[in-house]
Amino acid sequence: MEFPDRAIVVGFDGSAASENALVWAADEADRVGAPVHVVHVMHDPVYDGVIDKFIRDSLVESAQQALAQAETVRADRSGPYSAEWVPGSPAGMLVAASQRARLVVVGTRGHGGFTAALMGSVSQHLIRHAHGPVAVVRDVPETARRVVVGVDSAIPEPALSAAFEAAAARSLPLTVVHALQQRLPTAAPGSQDFPVAGIDADELEARQRAAIQDIANECAGRFPGVGVDVRFVREHPAHALVDASAESALTVVGTRGRGGFTGLLLGSTSSAVAAHAHGPVLVAR
C-alpha cells in the first residue's frame, strides 16, 4: 500500500472522536501547508479460509459511508485532501503510513477499526511503533492559553523543537516542564549532601536548572515570537504534564527519556500523558 509523502494522515472510523481528529488535522494542515489523507481500515472477515462475501460487502459499504462522512466533515476546507479505505490491521496500517507521513492523527475514542482508542490497542501500538510523530486528539480545553512540552535533559530533542514550532504556528507562549530529580536520602540529619562525599544536592540541582534554562533559551532564539517560561516541578513528570495540559492547546512529549522522564516513549509517562491529558497530545520524533 502506497501512502502519500509528507501528508497528515488521519485514522477515521466515523466516530465522533475520529471526526474531532479530522477537524484538528485539517486545522494543523492549514497551519503548516500540508495535505490531509484520511485512512479507513477495514478488517476482512475470514471464515474457514474463505472470505464471507456478504459480510465483506457490508464492510465495504460501511467503509465507503465512512469516507463520505469524512468528506462532509472537511467540506469547508480547500486544502489538498485525499481518502481511501484499506483492508488489514488498523494498527499495522497506520504504522506503515507513518513511514511517509508528516504526522499521523487519531482520536481518543473509536469504534470499528479504531476500537477504544486511546486506551485501546491501536493507538497504544501506534504511539510505540510509529516511524514519525503521532497526535492523539481530544477537545482543546476552554482554558487553553499555551503549548506545553516535557523535557528531561539539557540535550536538544525533537519534542522541544516541535513544541516551539507548534507554539509559533498558534501564536501562543510555550511552557517547558522539567521534573527535578528526587533528593536521595541525606548522609546525616539536616545534611544537604548526597551519600557520595563531595556532592552537594543544592549545587547539583542548581546546575540542572541552569542547563534546562539554557537549552530553552537557545531554542527560543530561533523562535523570537514565542514567549517561554520554564516550570520546574518535584513530582512525577506524568502528573505534572497532565496538570499542565489543562491550560494547553497542545502537550508535547518525546520518544525517549531519562532522569525525570525515564522511558519516554516506551515507558509509563508518555502513555499516561496520552491517556489522561486534558487536550491534544503530540508524541514527537
C-alpha positions as CSV (number, residue, x, y, z in Angstrom):
1,M,0.0,0.0,0.0
2,E,1.5,3.3,-1.1
3,F,0.6,6.3,1.2
4,P,1.3,9.9,0.1
5,D,4.5,11.5,1.2
6,R,4.5,14.2,3.9
7,A,0.8,14.2,4.3
8,I,-1.1,14.5,7.6
9,V,-2.7,11.0,7.9
10,V,-5.9,10.7,9.9
11,G,-7.3,7.3,11.1
12,F,-11.0,7.7,10.6
13,D,-13.8,5.3,11.5
14,G,-16.9,7.5,11.6
15,S,-16.9,8.0,15.3
16,A,-17.3,11.4,16.9
17,A,-13.7,11.1,18.1
18,S,-12.4,10.5,14.6
19,E,-14.4,13.5,13.4
20,N,-12.6,15.6,16.0
21,A,-9.3,14.2,14.9
22,L,-10.0,15.1,11.3
23,V,-11.0,18.6,12.1
24,W,-7.9,19.0,14.2
25,A,-5.8,17.5,11.4
26,A,-7.3,19.9,8.9
27,D,-6.5,22.9,11.1
28,E,-3.0,21.6,11.5
29,A,-2.7,21.2,7.7
30,D,-3.8,24.8,7.2
31,R,-1.1,25.9,9.7
32,V,1.8,24.0,8.1
33,G,0.6,23.8,4.5
34,A,0.4,20.0,4.3
35,P,-2.2,17.8,2.5
36,V,-4.6,15.7,4.5
37,H,-5.0,12.0,3.8
38,V,-7.8,10.0,5.5
39,V,-7.5,6.3,6.0
40,H,-10.3,4.0,7.0
41,V,-9.0,0.5,7.8
42,M,-11.4,-2.4,7.2
43,H,-10.9,-5.8,8.7
44,D,-11.6,-8.6,6.2
45,P,-13.5,-11.3,8.0
46,V,-12.3,-14.8,7.0
47,Y,-14.1,-18.0,7.9
48,D,-12.5,-21.3,7.3
49,G,-10.1,-19.6,5.0
50,V,-12.8,-18.2,2.8
51,I,-13.9,-14.5,2.8
52,D,-17.6,-14.3,3.7
53,K,-18.9,-12.2,0.7
54,F,-22.0,-10.9,2.4
55,I,-20.1,-9.6,5.5
56,R,-17.3,-8.2,3.3
57,D,-19.8,-6.4,1.1
58,S,-21.4,-4.9,4.2
59,L,-18.0,-3.7,5.5
60,V,-17.1,-2.2,2.1
61,E,-20.3,-0.3,2.1
62,S,-19.6,0.9,5.6
63,A,-16.1,1.9,4.6
64,Q,-17.5,3.9,1.7
65,Q,-20.0,5.6,4.0
66,A,-17.2,6.5,6.4
67,L,-15.2,8.2,3.7
68,A,-18.3,10.1,2.5
69,Q,-18.8,11.2,6.1
70,A,-15.2,12.3,6.3
71,E,-15.6,14.3,3.1
72,T,-18.6,16.1,4.8
73,V,-16.6,16.8,7.9
74,R,-14.0,18.7,5.9
75,A,-16.3,20.1,3.3
76,D,-15.5,23.7,4.0
77,R,-11.7,23.2,3.6
78,S,-9.9,24.0,0.4
79,G,-6.5,22.4,1.1
80,P,-5.2,19.2,-0.6
81,Y,-7.2,16.2,0.5
82,S,-7.4,12.5,-0.3
83,A,-9.1,9.5,1.3
84,E,-9.1,5.7,1.0
85,W,-10.2,2.6,2.7
86,V,-7.8,-0.3,3.0
87,P,-8.2,-3.9,4.3
88,G,-5.9,-5.1,7.1
89,S,-4.9,-4.3,10.6
90,P,-5.7,-0.7,11.8
91,A,-2.5,-0.5,13.9
92,G,-0.3,-2.0,11.3
93,M,-1.7,0.2,8.5
94,L,-1.2,3.4,10.5
95,V,2.3,2.4,11.5
96,A,3.0,1.7,7.8
97,A,1.5,5.1,6.9
98,S,3.8,6.8,9.4
99,Q,6.9,5.9,7.4
100,R,6.0,8.6,4.8
101,A,3.6,10.8,6.8
102,R,4.4,14.2,8.2
103,L,2.1,13.3,11.1
104,V,-0.4,10.6,12.0
105,V,-3.5,11.7,13.9
106,V,-6.0,9.5,15.8
107,G,-8.9,10.3,18.2
108,T,-9.2,9.3,21.8
109,R,-12.2,7.0,21.4
110,G,-13.4,5.0,18.4
111,H,-15.4,2.1,17.2
112,G,-15.0,-0.4,14.4
113,G,-11.4,-0.4,13.1
114,F,-10.3,2.0,15.8
115,T,-11.9,0.4,18.8
116,A,-11.4,2.2,22.1
117,A,-8.6,4.4,21.0
118,L,-6.9,6.0,23.0
119,M,-7.0,3.3,25.7
120,G,-7.2,0.5,23.2
121,S,-4.5,-1.4,21.4
122,V,-4.5,0.6,18.1
123,S,-3.4,3.9,19.5
124,Q,-1.0,2.4,22.0
125,H,0.6,0.3,19.3
126,L,0.9,3.4,17.1
127,I,2.4,5.5,19.8
128,R,5.1,2.9,20.5
129,H,5.9,1.8,16.9
130,A,5.2,4.7,14.6
131,H,8.1,5.9,12.5
132,G,7.2,9.6,12.9
133,P,5.2,11.9,15.1
134,V,1.7,11.0,16.3
135,A,-1.0,13.2,17.6
136,V,-3.7,11.9,19.9
137,V,-6.6,14.3,19.7
138,R,-9.3,15.3,22.2
139,D,-11.1,18.6,22.6
140,V,-8.9,21.6,23.4
141,P,-9.6,22.9,26.9
142,E,-11.5,26.1,27.1
143,T,-8.8,27.4,29.3
144,A,-6.0,26.7,26.8
145,R,-3.6,29.6,26.5
146,R,-0.2,28.0,25.8
147,V,1.7,25.0,24.4
148,V,3.3,22.7,27.0
149,V,6.3,20.4,26.5
150,G,8.1,18.0,28.8
151,V,11.9,17.8,28.7
152,D,14.2,15.7,30.7
153,S,17.7,16.8,29.8
154,A,19.8,19.7,28.5
155,I,20.3,18.0,25.2
156,P,18.2,19.4,22.3
157,E,15.5,16.9,21.3
158,P,12.7,16.7,18.7
159,A,10.0,17.3,21.3
160,L,11.4,20.8,22.2
161,S,11.7,21.8,18.6
162,A,8.2,20.5,17.8
163,A,6.8,22.4,20.7
164,F,8.4,25.7,19.6
165,E,7.1,25.2,16.1
166,A,3.6,24.4,17.4
167,A,3.6,27.5,19.7
168,A,4.8,29.7,16.9
169,A,2.1,28.4,14.5
170,R,-0.6,29.0,17.1
171,S,0.8,32.4,18.3
172,L,0.9,31.0,21.8
173,P,3.6,31.1,24.5
174,L,5.4,27.9,25.5
175,T,5.8,26.3,28.9
176,V,8.7,23.9,29.3
177,V,8.1,21.4,32.1
178,H,11.1,19.7,33.8
179,A,10.8,17.2,36.6
180,L,13.7,17.7,39.0
181,Q,15.4,14.6,40.3
182,Q,14.1,13.4,43.6
183,R,16.6,14.0,46.5
184,L,18.3,10.9,47.7
185,P,18.4,10.2,51.5
186,T,20.9,12.5,53.1
187,A,24.1,11.4,54.8
188,A,23.1,12.8,58.2
189,P,20.1,14.5,59.7
190,G,19.9,18.1,58.4
191,S,22.7,17.5,55.8
192,Q,22.2,18.6,52.2
193,D,24.8,16.2,50.9
194,F,24.2,13.0,48.9
195,P,25.7,9.9,50.3
196,V,28.5,10.3,47.9
197,A,31.1,12.5,49.6
198,G,31.7,15.9,48.0
199,I,28.4,16.2,46.0
200,D,26.1,18.9,47.2
201,A,22.4,18.4,46.4
202,D,21.7,22.1,46.1
203,E,24.6,22.7,43.7
204,L,23.6,19.7,41.6
205,E,20.1,21.0,41.3
206,A,21.2,24.5,40.5
207,R,23.3,23.1,37.6
208,Q,20.3,21.1,36.5
209,R,18.0,24.1,36.5
210,A,20.6,26.2,34.7
211,A,21.2,23.6,32.0
212,I,17.5,23.3,31.2
213,Q,17.0,27.0,31.2
214,D,20.0,27.4,28.8
215,I,18.6,24.9,26.3
216,A,15.2,26.5,26.4
217,N,16.8,29.9,25.8
218,E,18.8,28.5,22.9
219,C,15.7,27.2,21.2
220,A,13.9,30.4,21.9
221,G,16.5,32.3,19.9
222,R,15.2,30.5,16.8
223,F,11.6,31.5,17.6
224,P,11.8,35.1,18.7
225,G,8.0,35.5,18.7
226,V,7.4,32.7,21.2
227,G,7.3,33.7,24.9
228,V,8.9,30.9,27.0
229,D,8.8,30.0,30.7
230,V,10.4,27.0,32.3
231,R,8.5,25.3,35.1
232,F,10.5,23.1,37.5
233,V,8.5,20.6,39.4
234,R,9.3,18.0,42.1
235,E,6.7,15.4,41.2
236,H,6.1,12.6,38.8
237,P,6.5,14.0,35.3
238,A,3.3,12.4,34.1
239,H,1.3,14.1,36.8
240,A,3.0,17.5,36.1
241,L,2.3,17.3,32.4
242,V,-1.3,16.1,32.8
243,D,-2.0,19.0,35.2
244,A,-0.3,21.5,32.9
245,S,-2.4,20.2,29.9
246,A,-5.5,21.7,31.5
247,E,-4.4,25.0,30.1
248,S,-2.6,23.7,27.0
249,A,-3.7,23.8,23.3
250,L,-1.2,21.0,22.7
251,T,1.0,19.0,25.1
252,V,4.2,17.6,23.5
253,V,6.3,14.7,24.8
254,G,9.3,12.9,23.3
255,T,10.1,9.4,22.4
256,R,12.9,8.7,24.7
257,G,13.7,9.9,28.2
258,R,15.9,9.6,31.2
259,G,16.0,11.2,34.6
260,G,12.6,12.8,35.3
261,F,11.2,11.4,32.0
262,T,12.7,7.9,32.1
263,G,11.3,5.6,29.4
264,L,9.6,8.1,27.1
265,L,8.3,6.9,24.7
266,L,8.1,3.3,25.7
267,G,7.6,3.9,29.4
268,S,4.6,4.8,31.6
269,T,5.0,8.6,31.4
270,S,4.1,9.1,27.7
271,S,1.3,6.5,27.9
272,A,-0.2,8.2,31.0
273,V,0.0,11.7,29.4
274,A,-1.6,10.5,26.2
275,A,-4.3,8.7,28.1
276,H,-5.1,11.4,30.7
277,A,-4.2,14.8,29.2
278,H,-7.0,17.3,29.1
279,G,-6.3,18.2,25.5
280,P,-4.4,17.0,22.3
281,V,-1.0,15.3,22.8
282,L,1.8,15.2,20.2
283,V,4.3,12.4,20.5
284,A,7.3,13.9,18.7
285,R,10.1,12.1,16.9
